[in-house]
Amino acid sequence: MKTPHHDISAMETKDQNWKGLYIVSGILMIVSATLSFVVAYGGRILYSSGYPSDPTSYLLLVSQHQSLATITWSLWIVLDFISLPPLLAL
């Protein structure tokens, strides 16, 4: 006699409901890893002369490399958002 807890077809149906989230999460983890390298490279270029010690020199650095700073920081924020589905899948 089968009990509902041991029914394999019920377990497969249960896993199928989450399949889409697992696939999207896997893709987003690959994208996240790739974007992490891009952000690290952007940060390496942005702070190649060293990290500024005071706010004035920091603002001067950002004003000299405004597009690079904007892209790097925006991608950093995007990385935070695309890590949410994999976190839910885990």
Secondary structure, DSSP 8 states (H G I E B T S, - for coil): ---GGG-HHHHHHHHHHTHHHHHHHHHHHHHHHHHHHHHHHHHHHHTTT---SSHHHHHHHHHHTHHHHHHHHHHHHHHHHHTHHHHHH-
